[in-house]
């Protein structure tokens, strides 16, 4: 990861030299960690070559991140466990709310149908008057 993020583009001018970075990349590639009893590497190449972190913070994690932040990454979200009785209560309240909304919508729809019927009757009367006025 360190090597991939440190590539340089040819023809571009940089403020700092690339020599220190290039030597560290070569050292990381050539680093062989001493294995502990279980066969796992005690320290990875990056940590061994980059040595001690400056200003107390971990390298490449930003200024506000501390070592403690990286260690304490426990999930703080608690799982919500509901009893079947609580679930039934919630379900019944949701059903009531949905039924009330449906009843309100049905009432609005019925009111609109009545208004439409009244308008239709008015239009029929107007058309009847107009047809009576037109001579055949």
C-alpha positions, -999 to +999 in steps of 0.1 A: +000+000+000+028+024+009+045+017-024+014+022-045+006+055-029+041+069-034+044+065-072+057+095-091+047+108-125+074+113-150+079+149-162+063+164-131+082+186-107+080+178-069+090+199-040+107+171-021+130+144-033+120+108-038+152+093-026+142+087+011+108+072+000+125+050-026+151+037+000+123+029+025+103+010-001+134-011-010+140-017+027+104-028+032+106-053+003+138-067+016+127-069+053+122-103+068+105-102+101+116-125+128+088-151+134+076-158+168+069-193+181+035-196+163+050-187+130+035-152+129+055-121+122+060-100+153+063-067+134+054-061+098+078-045+074+061-011+074+062-007+112+099-019+113+111+005+086+090+036+094+101+033+130+086+053+158+055+074+150+060+111+153+039+133+176+023+104+192-001+096+164-001+067+140+014+073+105-010+078+075-041+081+096-045+119+099-038+143+127-069+137+148-064+099+150-046+085+181-034+050+188-062+046+213-088+053+186-074+025+165-074+001+194-108+009+207-129+000+177-156-019+195-191-016+181-212+008+201-245-002+185-265-023+208-287-050+194-324-045+200-342-075+212-379-073+216-402-098+232-431-111+212-455-092+234-437-059+226-436-068+190-474-075+190-480-041+206-460-023+180-476-042+152-511-035+165-504+003+168-490+003+133-521-015+120-544+010+137-524+039+122-527+023+087-564+017+091-570+053+102-551+066+072-570+043+049-604+054+064-594+090+059-584+084+023-616+065+016-637+094+031-618+119+009-623+096-022-661+094-014-663+131-011-646+136-044-670+111-061-700+130-047-686+164-059-680+148-093-716+135-095-730+170-086-708+186-113-720+159-138-756+167-130-750+204-135-733+198-169-763+176-179-787+204-171-766+229-190-764+206-220-802+200-219-809+238-218-785+244-247-800+216-268-834+231-261-822+265-274-809+251-306-836+249-333-838+216-352 
